[in-house]
Amino acid sequence: MLRMQLLPARLIKPRAIPSRPASSALLSSSSPAAGATTTLEDVAANRKGLAKVVLKKGKTQVFKNGNPMVYSGAVDRIIGRPPPKTGDAVLVADGSERAIGWGMYNSVSMFCVRLMQLEEEAARDPSYALNMEKLLEARLDAAVDLRQSMGLPSDDTNVYRLVNSEGDRLSGLIVDVFGDVAVIASSAAWIEKYKQEIEFLVGRVRNVNHIKWRPSIDILKEEGLEISDQGDPGSSSCPGRVKVMENGICYLISLEGQKTGFYADQRESRRLISSISRDRRVLDVCCYSGGFALNASFGGAKDVIGIDSSSPALELAKENIQLNKLDPGRISFLREDATEFMKGAAARNESWDVVILDPPKLAPRRKVLQSASGMYRNLNSLAMQITKRGGLLMTCSCSGAMTQSGLFLRVLQGAASMAGRRITVLRQAGVACDHPIDPSYPEGAYLTNFLLRVL
């Protein structure tokens, strides 16, 4: 049975975080006095072997403004012998060697430091300066409080993002909560080093009874780590599938599925689809486990079809029909290639009142943006051809390179021209509110969602 009541979201079970050996460079030998204005240099003076990463002149301001990703090309020199190792805390300093912040070092990655705290923050509150364990606790606590202020979890939603990497100032760390299961996605070496502490803190969040650790193996290779893909032994007690609720709709999700298992970032757009689908024929292309299609059916659509090429995803989608006691005569899912299905529908002059197109990431990197633009244009041209004139098309791009380029609307205009249609923009959206984005790190923006009227 789902436990949906809204409970105080603070971390509970106030026990000490598992500590590292006293020889660790990250443990403080003494705590700064309350109200003290201790700077990072003062704190560092009590640390033996703490290295300093000195930035090139003219490269400092972007990091002082909050961008946490210190790339190797911005570094002039590293002061410290022996040199720091991957996972060590280091000071980051401007060209005059004055500290501007501290972060976690990586000797292999193109991002040699992920900044964790800036100098002015440490001056205001030195309690977790150069102390990763205390910083983790403070940031997790703040993340929980933020979600509670956004109404998450709630009586009708118990699937949400608890930590969104740079948006919650924990670069490389993603935590999604699915009912009583927390899935932790790791994409930075420092996260693997602090795995025990992170699992402990996440395990103290109310209603979380199971934790699944999902390392991003390919990204971690770029971080200099070789991580096994055999699975985490500690996740053995975690169920392979879990039942969750979003906006009052139940879903069975696979924890072995895409991303962490569910696309919580589209929550608000799914709710919109529910509100505009009454008495309409709806087509959900690249439907995965049926999120948009189920919302359309709940919203009173007279006929809903979901299309996807993944058999496991469609099995979940079909189970979700039964789970929600929906009429299988009014909602169905088909295993089809998206392009071929839309081409066939266009050839038959078949059309729908509402079409949703949410393809997988087509532009994972900027270098493929041009070719991906062509694929997006072709897919959207087909989608427009099978949208009734005067009907609605919700079209999405989850490619960071496309979203950050600002070109998606231009691509859609090109698609409309190809299809012989005109479009007007009714809504432009991104991720749900539990996916905060730091404007000083625009690379964190990846999702674009347009609702178009197709004429």
C-alpha positions as CSV (number, residue, x, y, z in Angstrom):
1,M,0.0,0.0,0.0
2,L,1.3,3.4,-0.9
3,R,2.0,5.7,2.0
4,M,1.0,9.0,0.5
5,Q,0.4,11.3,3.5
6,L,2.4,14.5,3.7
7,L,4.8,14.1,6.6
8,P,7.5,16.5,7.9
9,A,10.2,16.1,5.3
10,R,13.2,16.8,7.5
11,L,15.9,14.2,7.8
12,I,15.2,11.9,10.7
13,K,17.0,9.4,12.9
14,P,19.5,12.0,14.1
15,R,22.6,9.8,14.2
16,A,26.1,10.8,13.4
17,I,27.2,10.3,9.8
18,P,29.6,7.4,9.4
19,S,33.0,9.0,10.0
20,R,36.2,8.5,8.1
21,P,39.5,7.8,9.7
22,A,41.0,10.7,11.6
23,S,43.8,10.9,9.1
24,S,41.4,12.0,6.4
25,A,42.2,15.4,5.0
26,L,38.5,16.3,5.0
27,L,37.9,16.0,8.8
28,S,38.3,19.1,10.9
29,S,40.4,18.9,14.0
30,S,38.4,21.7,15.5
31,S,35.1,23.5,14.9
32,P,35.1,27.2,14.2
33,A,33.5,29.3,16.9
34,A,29.9,30.3,16.5
35,G,29.6,33.6,14.6
36,A,33.2,33.6,13.6
37,T,34.2,35.1,10.3
38,T,36.8,32.4,9.6
39,T,37.9,32.5,5.9
40,L,38.9,29.4,3.9
41,E,42.5,30.3,4.3
42,D,42.2,30.3,8.0
43,V,40.5,26.9,8.0
44,A,43.0,25.6,5.5
45,A,45.8,26.6,7.8
46,N,44.9,23.7,10.1
47,R,45.0,21.2,7.2
48,K,48.2,19.4,6.3
49,G,48.7,18.7,2.6
50,L,45.8,20.7,1.3
51,A,46.5,21.8,-2.2
52,K,45.5,25.0,-3.9
53,V,44.3,25.2,-7.5
54,V,45.2,28.6,-8.9
55,L,43.1,29.9,-11.8
56,K,44.5,31.9,-14.8
57,K,44.0,35.6,-14.7
58,G,40.7,36.5,-16.3
59,K,39.2,33.1,-15.6
60,T,37.9,33.7,-12.0
61,Q,34.7,35.6,-12.3
62,V,32.6,32.8,-13.9
63,F,33.3,30.6,-10.9
64,K,32.8,33.4,-8.3
65,N,29.4,33.8,-10.0
66,G,28.6,30.3,-9.1
67,N,29.5,28.0,-12.0
68,P,30.8,24.9,-10.1
69,M,32.7,23.2,-13.0
70,V,36.3,24.3,-13.0
71,Y,37.7,23.1,-16.3
72,S,41.4,22.3,-16.7
73,G,41.9,25.1,-19.3
74,A,41.1,27.6,-16.6
75,V,43.9,26.4,-14.3
76,D,47.2,28.1,-14.2
77,R,49.0,25.9,-11.6
78,I,48.5,23.7,-8.6
79,I,50.3,24.5,-5.4
80,G,50.9,21.5,-3.1
81,R,53.2,18.6,-2.6
82,P,52.4,15.8,-3.0
83,P,49.9,16.8,-5.7
84,P,46.2,16.2,-4.9
85,K,44.5,13.0,-5.8
86,T,41.1,12.4,-7.3
87,G,38.5,12.9,-4.5
88,D,40.6,15.2,-2.4
89,A,39.3,18.6,-1.2
90,V,41.3,21.5,-2.6
91,L,41.2,25.3,-2.4
92,V,40.5,27.2,-5.6
93,A,42.2,30.5,-5.8
94,D,42.4,33.5,-8.1
95,G,45.5,34.6,-9.9
96,S,46.8,36.3,-6.8
97,E,46.4,33.0,-4.9
98,R,43.5,34.3,-2.8
99,A,40.9,31.5,-2.2
100,I,37.6,32.0,-3.9
101,G,36.2,28.6,-2.8
102,W,36.8,25.0,-2.3
103,G,35.8,21.8,-4.1
104,M,36.6,18.2,-5.0
105,Y,39.5,17.5,-7.2
106,N,39.8,15.1,-10.1
107,S,43.2,14.5,-11.7
108,V,41.7,12.9,-14.9
109,S,38.5,14.6,-15.8
110,M,38.4,17.7,-18.0
111,F,36.6,19.3,-15.0
112,C,39.5,19.2,-12.5
113,V,37.4,20.7,-9.7
114,R,33.8,20.7,-8.8
115,L,33.3,23.7,-6.5
116,M,31.3,23.0,-3.3
117,Q,31.4,26.3,-1.4
118,L,32.5,29.9,-2.2
119,E,34.6,32.0,0.1
120,E,31.8,34.5,0.9
121,E,29.6,31.6,2.0
122,A,32.3,30.2,4.2
123,A,32.8,33.6,5.8
124,R,29.1,33.8,6.6
125,D,28.9,30.2,7.9
126,P,32.2,28.4,8.4
127,S,30.5,25.3,10.0
128,Y,31.1,23.1,6.9
129,A,34.1,24.8,5.3
130,L,36.3,22.1,3.9
131,N,34.2,19.5,5.6
132,M,32.4,17.3,3.0
133,E,30.4,15.3,5.4
134,K,28.8,18.4,7.0
135,L,28.3,20.0,3.6
136,L,26.5,16.9,2.4
137,E,24.2,16.9,5.4
138,A,23.4,20.6,5.0
139,R,22.7,20.3,1.2
140,L,20.5,17.2,1.6
141,D,18.6,18.9,4.3
142,A,18.0,22.0,2.2
143,A,16.9,19.8,-0.8
144,V,14.3,18.1,1.4
145,D,13.0,21.4,2.7
146,L,12.8,22.8,-0.9
147,R,10.7,19.9,-2.1
148,Q,8.4,20.1,0.9
149,S,7.9,23.8,0.1
150,M,6.9,22.7,-3.4
151,G,4.3,20.3,-2.0
152,L,6.3,17.1,-2.5
153,P,5.6,14.5,-1.6
154,S,1.8,14.9,-1.4
155,D,-1.4,12.9,-1.1
156,D,-1.5,12.2,-4.8
157,T,2.2,12.3,-5.7
158,N,5.1,10.3,-4.2
159,V,7.5,10.3,-7.1
160,Y,9.8,13.3,-7.3
161,R,13.4,14.4,-7.6
162,L,15.1,15.0,-4.3
163,V,18.5,16.1,-5.6
164,N,19.2,17.7,-9.0
165,S,22.9,17.9,-9.3
166,E,24.2,21.5,-9.8
167,G,20.7,22.8,-9.1
168,D,21.0,21.6,-5.6
169,R,24.7,22.4,-5.5
170,L,25.9,18.8,-5.4
171,S,27.4,18.5,-8.9
172,G,27.1,15.1,-10.4
173,L,24.5,13.7,-7.9
174,I,20.9,12.8,-8.8
175,V,18.5,11.4,-6.3
176,D,15.0,10.4,-7.4
177,V,12.4,9.1,-4.9
178,F,9.8,6.5,-6.0
179,G,7.5,5.8,-3.1
180,D,9.8,4.2,-0.5
181,V,12.7,3.7,-2.9
182,A,15.4,6.2,-3.5
183,V,17.5,5.8,-6.7
184,I,20.9,7.5,-6.5
185,A,22.6,8.2,-9.8
186,S,26.3,8.9,-9.6
187,S,28.3,10.7,-12.3
188,A,31.3,12.1,-10.5
189,A,34.3,10.5,-8.8
190,W,33.7,12.4,-5.5
191,I,30.2,10.8,-5.2
192,E,31.7,7.3,-5.4
193,K,34.2,8.3,-2.7
194,Y,31.4,9.5,-0.4
195,K,28.9,6.7,-1.3
196,Q,28.5,5.5,2.3
197,E,27.8,9.0,3.6
198,I,25.3,9.8,0.8
199,E,23.4,6.5,1.3
200,F,23.2,7.1,5.0
201,L,21.8,10.6,4.6
202,V,19.3,9.6,1.9
203,G,18.2,6.7,4.0
204,R,17.2,9.1,6.7
205,V,14.6,10.8,4.5
206,R,11.1,10.1,5.6
207,N,9.4,7.1,4.0
208,V,12.7,6.0,2.2
209,N,13.2,2.3,3.1
210,H,15.3,1.1,0.1
211,I,18.2,2.6,-1.8
212,K,19.4,1.7,-5.3
213,W,22.8,3.0,-6.4
214,R,23.0,3.6,-10.2
215,P,26.5,4.7,-11.3
216,S,26.7,6.3,-14.8
217,I,29.4,3.9,-15.9
218,D,30.4,5.8,-19.2
219,I,30.6,9.2,-17.5
220,L,32.6,7.7,-14.5
221,K,35.1,6.3,-17.0
222,E,35.8,9.9,-18.1
223,E,36.2,10.6,-14.4
224,G,39.0,8.0,-14.2
225,L,36.9,5.3,-12.5
226,E,36.3,1.8,-13.7
227,I,32.9,0.8,-12.2
228,S,31.4,-2.7,-12.7
229,D,28.1,-2.9,-14.4
230,Q,27.2,-6.0,-12.4
231,G,25.0,-4.0,-10.0
232,D,25.5,-2.8,-6.5
233,P,25.4,-5.7,-3.9
234,G,23.9,-3.2,-1.5
235,S,20.8,-2.8,-3.7
236,S,20.0,-6.5,-3.6
237,S,17.1,-5.9,-1.2
238,C,15.7,-3.2,-3.5
239,P,12.6,-4.3,-5.5
240,G,13.1,-4.4,-9.3
241,R,9.7,-2.7,-9.8
242,V,7.8,-0.3,-7.6
243,K,4.3,1.1,-7.6
244,V,4.1,4.9,-7.4
245,M,1.6,7.7,-7.8
246,E,1.8,11.0,-9.7
247,N,-1.1,13.4,-9.9
248,G,-3.4,10.7,-8.7
249,I,-2.4,8.2,-11.4
250,C,-0.6,5.0,-10.5
251,Y,2.4,3.7,-12.3
252,L,4.4,0.5,-12.2
253,I,8.0,1.5,-12.9
254,S,11.1,-0.5,-13.5
255,L,14.2,0.5,-11.6
256,E,16.2,-1.1,-14.4
257,G,14.6,1.1,-17.0
258,Q,15.7,4.4,-18.6
259,K,17.4,7.1,-16.6
260,T,16.5,6.3,-12.9
261,G,13.3,4.6,-13.9
262,F,10.7,7.4,-14.5
263,Y,10.6,10.8,-16.1
264,A,9.5,13.0,-13.2
265,D,10.6,16.1,-15.1
266,Q,7.5,16.0,-17.3
267,R,5.0,16.0,-14.3
268,E,3.5,19.4,-15.0
269,S,3.2,18.8,-18.7
270,R,1.5,15.5,-18.2
271,R,-1.1,17.2,-15.9
272,L,-1.7,19.7,-18.7
273,I,-2.4,16.9,-21.2
274,S,-5.0,15.5,-18.8
275,S,-6.7,18.9,-18.7
276,I,-7.0,19.3,-22.5
277,S,-7.9,15.8,-23.7
278,R,-11.6,15.5,-22.9
279,D,-13.5,14.0,-25.8
280,R,-10.4,14.1,-28.1
281,R,-8.5,11.5,-30.0
282,V,-4.9,11.5,-28.6
283,L,-1.7,10.0,-29.9
284,D,1.4,9.6,-27.7
285,V,4.5,9.0,-29.8
286,C,7.6,7.6,-27.9
287,C,5.3,6.9,-25.0
288,Y,7.7,4.9,-22.8
289,S,5.6,3.5,-19.9
290,G,2.6,5.6,-20.9
291,G,2.8,8.7,-18.9
292,F,1.1,11.2,-21.3
293,A,-1.3,8.6,-22.7
294,L,-2.5,7.6,-19.2
295,N,-3.1,11.3,-18.3
296,A,-5.0,11.8,-21.5
297,S,-7.3,8.8,-20.7
298,F,-7.8,10.1,-17.2
299,G,-8.7,13.4,-18.6
300,G,-11.6,12.0,-20.6
301,A,-10.1,11.4,-24.0
302,K,-12.4,9.2,-26.2
303,D,-9.5,7.3,-27.8
304,V,-5.8,7.1,-26.9
305,I,-2.9,5.3,-28.6
306,G,0.6,5.1,-27.3
307,I,3.5,4.2,-29.6
308,D,7.0,3.0,-28.6
309,S,9.7,0.6,-29.9
310,S,10.6,-0.8,-26.4
311,S,8.8,-4.0,-25.5
312,P,9.6,-3.8,-21.8
313,A,8.3,-0.2,-21.6
314,L,5.1,-1.2,-23.4
315,E,4.6,-4.1,-21.0
316,L,4.7,-1.6,-18.1
317,A,2.3,0.7,-20.0
318,K,-0.2,-2.1,-20.5
319,E,0.0,-3.0,-16.8
320,N,-0.6,0.6,-16.0
321,I,-3.9,0.5,-17.8
322,Q,-5.0,-2.4,-15.5
323,L,-3.5,-0.7,-12.5
324,N,-5.7,2.4,-13.0
325,K,-8.8,0.4,-14.1
326,L,-9.0,2.2,-17.4
327,D,-11.1,1.0,-20.3
328,P,-8.8,-1.0,-22.6
329,G,-11.2,-0.2,-25.4
330,R,-10.3,3.5,-25.1
331,I,-6.5,3.3,-24.5
332,S,-4.0,1.0,-26.2
333,F,-0.3,0.7,-26.7
334,L,1.5,-0.5,-29.9
335,R,5.1,-1.5,-30.5
336,E,6.0,0.5,-33.6
337,D,8.9,2.6,-34.9
338,A,7.8,6.2,-34.4
339,T,8.9,7.4,-37.9
340,E,7.3,4.4,-39.7
341,F,4.1,4.7,-37.8
342,M,3.7,8.4,-38.5
343,K,4.5,7.9,-42.2
344,G,1.9,5.2,-42.5
345,A,-0.7,7.4,-40.7
346,A,0.0,10.3,-42.9
347,A,-0.3,8.1,-46.0
348,R,-3.7,7.0,-44.8
349,N,-4.7,10.6,-44.1
350,E,-5.2,9.7,-40.4
351,S,-5.1,12.4,-37.8
352,W,-5.5,13.1,-34.1
353,D,-6.8,16.1,-32.1
354,V,-3.8,16.0,-29.7
355,V,-0.4,14.5,-30.5
356,I,2.5,14.2,-28.1
357,L,6.0,13.7,-29.4
358,D,8.6,13.1,-26.7
359,P,11.6,11.3,-28.5
360,P,14.8,10.1,-26.7
361,K,17.8,12.4,-26.6
362,L,18.9,12.9,-30.2
363,A,21.7,15.5,-29.5
364,P,23.8,14.2,-26.5
365,R,26.6,16.6,-27.5
366,R,26.9,19.8,-29.4
367,K,29.0,18.3,-32.2
368,V,26.0,16.3,-33.4
369,L,23.5,19.2,-33.0
370,Q,23.3,19.8,-36.8
371,S,22.5,16.2,-37.6
372,A,20.1,16.0,-34.7
373,S,18.3,19.1,-35.8
374,G,17.5,17.3,-39.1
375,M,16.1,14.4,-37.2
376,Y,14.0,16.6,-34.9
377,R,12.7,18.5,-38.0
378,N,11.7,15.3,-39.8
379,L,10.0,13.8,-36.8
380,N,8.1,17.0,-36.0
381,S,7.1,17.5,-39.7
382,L,5.5,14.0,-39.6
383,A,3.8,14.8,-36.3
384,M,2.3,18.0,-37.7
385,Q,1.0,16.2,-40.7
386,I,-1.0,13.8,-38.5
387,T,-2.3,16.6,-36.2
388,K,-5.8,17.8,-37.2
389,R,-5.8,21.4,-38.5
390,G,-6.6,23.4,-35.4
391,G,-5.4,20.6,-33.2
392,L,-2.6,20.5,-30.6
393,L,0.9,19.2,-30.7
394,M,3.0,18.9,-27.6
395,T,6.6,18.4,-28.7
396,C,9.7,17.9,-26.6
397,S,13.5,17.8,-26.7
398,C,15.4,16.4,-23.8
399,S,18.7,17.1,-25.5
400,G,20.7,19.6,-23.5
401,A,22.6,20.7,-26.6
402,M,19.3,21.6,-28.4
403,T,17.8,23.3,-25.4
404,Q,20.9,25.4,-24.7
405,S,21.3,26.4,-28.3
406,G,17.8,28.0,-28.4
407,L,17.3,26.5,-31.8
408,F,14.4,24.2,-31.1
409,L,11.6,26.7,-32.1
410,R,13.5,27.4,-35.4
411,V,13.6,23.7,-36.0
412,L,9.8,23.5,-35.4
413,Q,9.2,26.3,-37.8
414,G,11.2,24.4,-40.4
415,A,9.2,21.3,-39.7
416,A,5.9,23.3,-40.2
417,S,7.2,24.5,-43.5
418,M,8.0,20.9,-44.6
419,A,4.6,19.8,-43.5
420,G,2.8,22.6,-45.3
421,R,1.4,23.8,-41.9
422,R,1.5,26.9,-39.7
423,I,2.1,26.8,-36.0
424,T,1.4,29.1,-33.1
425,V,3.0,28.6,-29.6
426,L,0.6,28.2,-26.8
427,R,3.1,27.3,-24.1
428,Q,6.8,26.8,-23.6
429,A,8.0,24.9,-20.6
430,G,10.9,23.0,-19.2
431,V,11.4,20.7,-16.2
432,A,9.1,20.4,-13.2
433,C,9.8,22.5,-10.1
434,D,11.6,19.7,-8.3
435,H,14.4,19.9,-10.9
436,P,16.0,23.3,-10.0
437,I,18.5,24.8,-12.4
438,D,21.3,27.2,-11.4
439,P,21.4,30.0,-14.0
440,S,25.2,30.2,-13.4
441,Y,25.4,26.7,-14.8
442,P,23.2,26.9,-18.0
443,E,24.4,23.5,-19.0
444,G,22.0,22.1,-16.4
445,A,19.0,23.0,-18.7
446,Y,18.1,20.1,-21.0
447,L,14.3,19.9,-21.5
448,T,12.2,22.0,-23.8
449,N,8.5,21.4,-24.1
450,F,6.3,23.3,-26.6
451,L,2.5,23.1,-26.9
452,L,1.7,24.2,-30.4
453,R,-1.5,24.9,-32.3
454,V,-1.2,23.3,-35.8
455,L,-3.1,25.1,-38.6
